[in-house]
Amino acid sequence: MKKNQLSKLIRYYAQYFPFTINTFLCGVAAYIGYRILYQPLDKDEVAPFRPFIILMGKVVFWFILGLIVLSVLSTIGTWLYYIWLKKSRQYKLQVSFTTDTVNGKKNKLFLNARIEGVRRPILGFVKGRLFYDDKEMTEKFSLLSNKRKEKSIWRAAITGRSRMELPDIKEYELKGGFIFFEDMLHLCSFAVSQPIGGHFYQPPVLEADDDKDVFPKKTESMDVRVDQLRRVEGEYLNYKDFESGDDVRRIVWKVYAKNRELVVRVPEMYEPYASHLYFYASFSNALKKQWLGDGYQKEMLNYYKNNVWTVYDTLAKKEWALRYIPDQDFNIPEQLSDDEKAARIISNSTWNGGKPLQQYFNPRTGTVLCISSLTDIEELQNLLDNCDGSTVVYFVKLSGVFRQFAAWTWFKRLIFLPPKDRLNRLRATWIFSPTRMQVLKKEKEIEAMLNKSSVNTGIL
């Protein structure tokens, strides 16, 4: 068994260990308090009010100790009662996930938990924890609210709503959970395992947007008329056989000299109707794996997904109907709205999980394309040669996820403040990483290529 798997297994079964660091600290405090209050008094040096103060101290000491013992005993009682409920009535933790807007950022993930029949310990707490994927676990969440029975004052269940902050924007698989019964000082934590299954996903959130003027190219209905005629055929590139009534000035004499066939150029056609914006986001990755560590790839992917979702949200606010064309295939429930489908597709997308860029994006129907710093240079150049000014290309610079104030970061490390998460650790090593040079080089090449092209460019 690998070291990482062994540590996860130990951490999983450690949930059943009932004692915490607070147990040791409270024991030490109780011992010190007892020794101070019950040490013998020197009769020659006893102050007039000292016996009274010690007596009051003893009263407070035993009162607090009694409260703690009562809370611990009630915690054990409610824990045993729930074990009985679980076996006899099959009561278990029920969870669901919703998204909401927090501080102006859409799609923040929230966990809604509910469990029936449970009694809270006196002055204590009931908490939960979920395990997902390969024995990864969430932080503990509290169940603090009461759910009353209909037309009754009696409680039917306890519930809780907590903000979920998971490391990656993707779909997760639930593997189980725990319910914890804790006393007032968290001296003991008695766990009961919960058989929870299913899937949930953390959606992308909004970043700073760069709004561009866009116009649809695809006609699916005749409901919306555009101010500027939309070109349907491409600049005299299509030929057809010469027929009676065709303009002889459009005969292609080079083809006649070569094949002895009369063909004429098909003129450009302009359509006054266009109903839908077609939005594309490529997840292609042309950088070699040895240059990209697993952590860097994950953080770049999260950053790219947030920016793709930001562009989608910006386009969705416009007057045109929006169609998101993914470069990967997913089974998405039909009952979801277009925005929910797009958020789930973006969340589940992976690097190199779909089609190459040239096979994916159609310049004739696609209006907006998102690319990243990992896009293949040659494929992008070939694609840009077939695009014009009506195409909007959003370029997401992935190096932006590691942008930081270097002096402040190193100062924090000097005073031994450990990084809070994977992103902060990677930011501290980014400046020395060989990945940085490769990514910055590609970003300069892509940006120069976009500036030389005729497309409308947005840099994120």
FIDO-765416 format. One record per residue (C-alpha): residue in one letter; x, y, z; chain. Coordinates in steps of 0.25 Angstrom, whole numbers, plus 5000, padded with zeros to 4 digits. Layout:
<atoms>
a/X/Y/Z/A $
...
</atoms>
This chain:
<atoms>
m/5000/5000/5000/A $
k/5005/5014/4996/A $
k/5009/5024/5007/A $
n/4998/5034/5002/A $
q/4987/5023/5002/A $
l/4991/5018/5016/A $
s/4991/5032/5022/A $
k/4977/5034/5016/A $
l/4972/5021/5022/A $
i/4978/5024/5036/A $
r/4971/5038/5035/A $
y/4958/5031/5031/A $
y/4958/5022/5043/A $
a/4963/5032/5052/A $
q/4949/5038/5052/A $
y/4944/5027/5061/A $
f/4955/5032/5072/A $
p/4946/5040/5082/A $
f/4956/5048/5089/A $
t/4962/5062/5084/A $
i/4973/5071/5088/A $
n/4963/5078/5096/A $
t/4962/5066/5105/A $
f/4977/5067/5109/A $
l/4976/5082/5111/A $
c/4964/5082/5119/A $
g/4970/5070/5128/A $
v/4982/5078/5130/A $
a/4974/5091/5134/A $
a/4965/5083/5143/A $
y/4978/5077/5150/A $
i/4984/5091/5152/A $
g/4971/5097/5157/A $
y/4969/5085/5167/A $
r/4984/5087/5172/A $
i/4982/5102/5174/A $
l/4969/5101/5181/A $
y/4972/5089/5190/A $
q/4986/5092/5194/A $
p/4988/5093/5210/A $
l/4987/5107/5215/A $
d/4999/5113/5224/A $
k/4991/5117/5236/A $
d/5001/5128/5240/A $
e/5000/5135/5226/A $
v/4985/5133/5223/A $
a/4979/5146/5219/A $
p/4965/5150/5225/A $
f/4957/5148/5212/A $
r/4966/5136/5206/A $
p/4957/5125/5211/A $
f/4945/5131/5206/A $
i/4951/5134/5192/A $
i/4956/5119/5192/A $
l/4942/5114/5195/A $
m/4936/5122/5184/A $
g/4947/5117/5175/A $
k/4943/5103/5179/A $
v/4928/5105/5176/A $
v/4931/5111/5162/A $
f/4941/5099/5160/A $
w/4931/5088/5163/A $
f/4920/5096/5156/A $
i/4928/5097/5143/A $
l/4932/5082/5145/A $
g/4918/5078/5147/A $
l/4913/5085/5134/A $
i/4925/5078/5126/A $
v/4921/5064/5132/A $
l/4906/5067/5129/A $
s/4910/5071/5115/A $
v/4919/5059/5113/A $
l/4908/5049/5118/A $
s/4897/5055/5110/A $
t/4907/5054/5098/A $
i/4908/5039/5100/A $
g/4893/5037/5102/A $
t/4890/5044/5089/A $
w/4900/5037/5082/A $
l/4895/5023/5087/A $
y/4881/5028/5084/A $
y/4884/5031/5069/A $
i/4891/5017/5068/A $
w/4878/5011/5072/A $
l/4870/5020/5062/A $
k/4880/5016/5051/A $
k/4878/5001/5053/A $
s/4863/5001/5056/A $
r/4857/5012/5047/A $
q/4868/5014/5037/A $
y/4870/5028/5040/A $
k/4882/5034/5032/A $
l/4888/5047/5028/A $
q/4882/5054/5016/A $
v/4890/5063/5007/A $
s/4887/5072/4995/A $
f/4896/5083/4988/A $
t/4891/5096/4983/A $
t/4898/5109/4977/A $
d/4896/5123/4981/A $
t/4902/5137/4979/A $
v/4912/5142/4990/A $
n/4919/5155/4989/A $
g/4914/5157/4975/A $
k/4920/5144/4970/A $
k/4910/5134/4965/A $
n/4911/5119/4966/A $
k/4916/5118/4981/A $
l/4914/5103/4985/A $
f/4906/5101/4998/A $
l/4903/5088/5005/A $
n/4889/5085/5011/A $
a/4889/5074/5021/A $
r/4877/5068/5029/A $
i/4876/5057/5039/A $
e/4863/5052/5045/A $
g/4860/5048/5060/A $
v/4873/5053/5066/A $
r/4874/5059/5079/A $
r/4885/5069/5082/A $
p/4894/5068/5094/A $
i/4892/5077/5106/A $
l/4900/5090/5102/A $
g/4907/5081/5091/A $
f/4907/5080/5076/A $
v/4903/5071/5065/A $
k/4913/5072/5053/A $
g/4915/5064/5040/A $
r/4926/5061/5030/A $
l/4926/5055/5016/A $
f/4936/5047/5009/A $
y/4938/5047/4994/A $
d/4946/5041/4983/A $
d/4958/5034/4989/A $
k/4956/5036/5004/A $
e/4957/5051/5002/A $
m/4949/5058/5013/A $
t/4942/5071/5015/A $
e/4943/5080/5027/A $
k/4933/5078/5038/A $
f/4919/5085/5036/A $
s/4909/5088/5047/A $
l/4894/5084/5048/A $
l/4889/5096/5056/A $
s/4875/5098/5051/A $
n/4862/5091/5055/A $
k/4852/5086/5045/A $
r/4838/5086/5052/A $
k/4827/5076/5049/A $
e/4815/5082/5041/A $
k/4805/5089/5050/A $
s/4813/5084/5063/A $
i/4824/5090/5072/A $
w/4832/5077/5073/A $
r/4844/5076/5065/A $
a/4844/5066/5053/A $
a/4859/5068/5049/A $
i/4871/5076/5050/A $
t/4877/5083/5038/A $
g/4889/5091/5034/A $
r/4894/5099/5022/A $
s/4909/5101/5020/A $
r/4918/5107/5009/A $
m/4926/5097/5002/A $
e/4940/5100/4998/A $
l/4947/5089/4990/A $
p/4960/5089/4983/A $
d/4956/5087/4969/A $
i/4945/5091/4959/A $
k/4940/5077/4955/A $
e/4930/5066/4958/A $
y/4932/5058/4971/A $
e/4927/5045/4976/A $
l/4922/5043/4990/A $
k/4927/5031/4997/A $
g/4921/5032/5011/A $
g/4920/5041/5023/A $
f/4920/5043/5038/A $
i/4911/5049/5048/A $
f/4918/5054/5061/A $
f/4912/5056/5075/A $
e/4921/5066/5082/A $
d/4920/5072/5096/A $
m/4921/5087/5100/A $
l/4936/5088/5100/A $
h/4938/5078/5089/A $
l/4945/5069/5099/A $
c/4939/5056/5092/A $
s/4934/5054/5078/A $
f/4926/5041/5076/A $
a/4925/5037/5062/A $
v/4914/5029/5054/A $
s/4917/5025/5039/A $
q/4907/5029/5029/A $
p/4904/5021/5016/A $
i/4904/5033/5006/A $
g/4906/5032/4991/A $
g/4904/5040/4978/A $
h/4911/5051/4971/A $
f/4912/5066/4972/A $
y/4920/5076/4965/A $
q/4927/5089/4969/A $
p/4923/5100/4958/A $
p/4932/5111/4953/A $
v/4931/5125/4958/A $
l/4931/5138/4952/A $
e/4944/5146/4949/A $
a/4946/5160/4944/A $
d/4940/5160/4930/A $
d/4944/5167/4917/A $
d/4932/5170/4909/A $
k/4932/5170/4894/A $
d/4922/5174/4883/A $
v/4918/5161/4877/A $
f/4908/5157/4866/A $
p/4902/5144/4863/A $
k/4905/5136/4850/A $
k/4896/5124/4851/A $
t/4881/5125/4847/A $
e/4872/5115/4854/A $
s/4859/5124/4853/A $
m/4855/5137/4846/A $
d/4851/5144/4859/A $
v/4863/5153/4860/A $
r/4868/5163/4849/A $
v/4882/5168/4849/A $
d/4886/5182/4846/A $
q/4898/5177/4837/A $
l/4895/5167/4827/A $
r/4902/5154/4830/A $
r/4910/5147/4820/A $
v/4906/5132/4817/A $
e/4915/5128/4806/A $
g/4930/5131/4806/A $
e/4936/5141/4797/A $
y/4935/5135/4783/A $
l/4941/5121/4787/A $
n/4930/5113/4783/A $
y/4928/5108/4768/A $
k/4916/5102/4761/A $
d/4914/5097/4746/A $
f/4910/5108/4736/A $
e/4896/5108/4733/A $
s/4887/5117/4724/A $
g/4885/5130/4730/A $
d/4898/5131/4738/A $
d/4906/5143/4736/A $
v/4918/5140/4727/A $
r/4926/5150/4734/A $
r/4927/5140/4746/A $
i/4932/5128/4737/A $
v/4945/5123/4743/A $
w/4954/5122/4731/A $
k/4966/5116/4738/A $
v/4957/5104/4741/A $
y/4952/5103/4726/A $
a/4967/5104/4721/A $
k/4971/5092/4730/A $
n/4958/5083/4730/A $
r/4950/5088/4718/A $
e/4939/5090/4727/A $
l/4930/5103/4729/A $
v/4928/5106/4743/A $
v/4924/5120/4749/A $
r/4927/5126/4763/A $
v/4916/5126/4773/A $
p/4914/5140/4778/A $
e/4914/5144/4792/A $
m/4900/5143/4799/A $
y/4896/5152/4810/A $
e/4885/5148/4820/A $
p/4878/5158/4828/A $
y/4874/5149/4839/A $
a/4883/5142/4850/A $
s/4877/5137/4863/A $
h/4888/5130/4871/A $
l/4902/5133/4877/A $
y/4911/5120/4876/A $
f/4921/5120/4888/A $
y/4933/5110/4887/A $
a/4943/5108/4898/A $
s/4955/5099/4895/A $
f/4962/5091/4906/A $
s/4973/5086/4897/A $
n/4987/5085/4904/A $
a/4999/5085/4895/A $
l/5010/5086/4906/A $
k/5018/5074/4909/A $
k/5014/5066/4922/A $
q/5028/5067/4927/A $
w/5027/5082/4927/A $
l/5014/5082/4935/A $
g/5013/5077/4949/A $
d/5000/5071/4954/A $
g/4997/5083/4963/A $
y/5000/5093/4953/A $
q/4991/5087/4943/A $
k/4979/5086/4953/A $
e/4981/5101/4957/A $
m/4982/5105/4942/A $
l/4969/5097/4939/A $
n/4962/5103/4950/A $
y/4966/5117/4946/A $
y/4962/5114/4932/A $
k/4949/5109/4935/A $
n/4945/5121/4944/A $
n/4949/5130/4932/A $
v/4941/5122/4922/A $
w/4929/5123/4931/A $
t/4931/5138/4932/A $
v/4931/5139/4917/A $
y/4918/5130/4916/A $
d/4911/5138/4927/A $
t/4915/5151/4920/A $
l/4909/5146/4906/A $
a/4897/5141/4913/A $
k/4893/5155/4917/A $
k/4892/5160/4902/A $
e/4880/5160/4894/A $
w/4884/5148/4886/A $
a/4881/5133/4889/A $
l/4894/5126/4893/A $
r/4898/5112/4889/A $
y/4910/5106/4896/A $
i/4917/5096/4888/A $
p/4926/5087/4897/A $
d/4939/5080/4891/A $
q/4936/5068/4900/A $
d/4924/5059/4901/A $
f/4916/5058/4914/A $
n/4903/5052/4919/A $
i/4895/5064/4925/A $
p/4881/5063/4930/A $
e/4871/5069/4920/A $
q/4863/5076/4931/A $
l/4874/5086/4934/A $
s/4874/5100/4929/A $
d/4884/5104/4918/A $
d/4892/5112/4929/A $
e/4892/5099/4938/A $
k/4896/5090/4926/A $
a/4907/5100/4922/A $
a/4913/5101/4937/A $
r/4913/5086/4938/A $
i/4920/5084/4925/A $
i/4930/5094/4928/A $
s/4932/5088/4942/A $
n/4934/5074/4936/A $
s/4943/5077/4925/A $
t/4958/5073/4925/A $
w/4971/5077/4918/A $
n/4972/5069/4905/A $
g/4958/5063/4907/A $
g/4952/5067/4894/A $
k/4955/5070/4879/A $
p/4967/5077/4873/A $
l/4965/5092/4872/A $
q/4963/5092/4856/A $
q/4953/5081/4857/A $
y/4945/5087/4868/A $
f/4943/5102/4864/A $
n/4935/5105/4852/A $
p/4938/5119/4847/A $
r/4926/5120/4839/A $
t/4916/5118/4850/A $
g/4924/5121/4863/A $
t/4924/5135/4868/A $
v/4933/5134/4881/A $
l/4944/5125/4884/A $
c/4952/5123/4897/A $
i/4966/5118/4897/A $
s/4977/5117/4907/A $
s/4992/5118/4908/A $
l/4993/5103/4906/A $
t/4987/5104/4892/A $
d/4995/5098/4880/A $
i/5002/5110/4872/A $
e/5001/5103/4859/A $
e/4987/5099/4860/A $
l/4983/5113/4865/A $
q/4990/5120/4853/A $
n/4983/5111/4843/A $
l/4970/5114/4850/A $
l/4972/5129/4850/A $
d/4975/5129/4835/A $
n/4960/5125/4833/A $
c/4954/5135/4842/A $
d/4950/5150/4840/A $
g/4947/5162/4849/A $
s/4933/5156/4853/A $
t/4940/5145/4861/A $
v/4943/5149/4876/A $
v/4955/5141/4882/A $
y/4957/5141/4897/A $
f/4971/5138/4901/A $
v/4972/5133/4916/A $
k/4986/5135/4921/A $
l/4988/5124/4931/A $
s/5000/5130/4937/A $
g/4990/5140/4944/A $
v/4986/5129/4954/A $
f/5000/5130/4960/A $
r/5001/5145/4960/A $
q/5005/5150/4973/A $
f/5012/5161/4981/A $
a/5025/5153/4983/A $
a/5031/5162/4994/A $
w/5019/5160/5003/A $
t/5019/5145/5000/A $
w/5033/5143/5004/A $
f/5031/5151/5016/A $
k/5020/5142/5021/A $
r/5029/5130/5019/A $
l/5040/5137/5027/A $
i/5031/5138/5039/A $
f/5027/5123/5037/A $
l/5013/5125/5033/A $
p/5010/5112/5025/A $
p/5003/5113/5012/A $
k/4988/5111/5014/A $
d/4985/5102/5001/A $
r/4991/5096/4989/A $
l/4990/5109/4981/A $
n/4998/5117/4991/A $
r/5009/5107/4991/A $
l/5010/5107/4976/A $
r/5010/5122/4976/A $
a/5023/5121/4985/A $
t/5030/5112/4975/A $
w/5025/5118/4962/A $
i/5036/5128/4960/A $
f/5046/5117/4960/A $
s/5038/5106/4952/A $
p/5042/5102/4938/A $
t/5027/5102/4935/A $
r/5027/5117/4937/A $
m/5037/5120/4925/A $
q/5029/5110/4916/A $
v/5016/5116/4919/A $
l/5021/5131/4918/A $
k/5027/5128/4904/A $
k/5015/5122/4899/A $
e/5006/5134/4904/A $
k/5015/5144/4896/A $
e/5015/5136/4883/A $
i/4999/5134/4884/A $
e/4997/5149/4888/A $
a/5006/5153/4876/A $
m/4999/5144/4867/A $
l/4985/5149/4871/A $
n/4989/5164/4869/A $
k/4994/5161/4855/A $
s/4981/5154/4851/A $
s/4968/5160/4847/A $
v/4960/5155/4859/A $
n/4954/5163/4871/A $
t/4963/5159/4883/A $
g/4960/5159/4898/A $
i/4971/5157/4908/A $
l/4967/5151/4921/A $
</atoms>
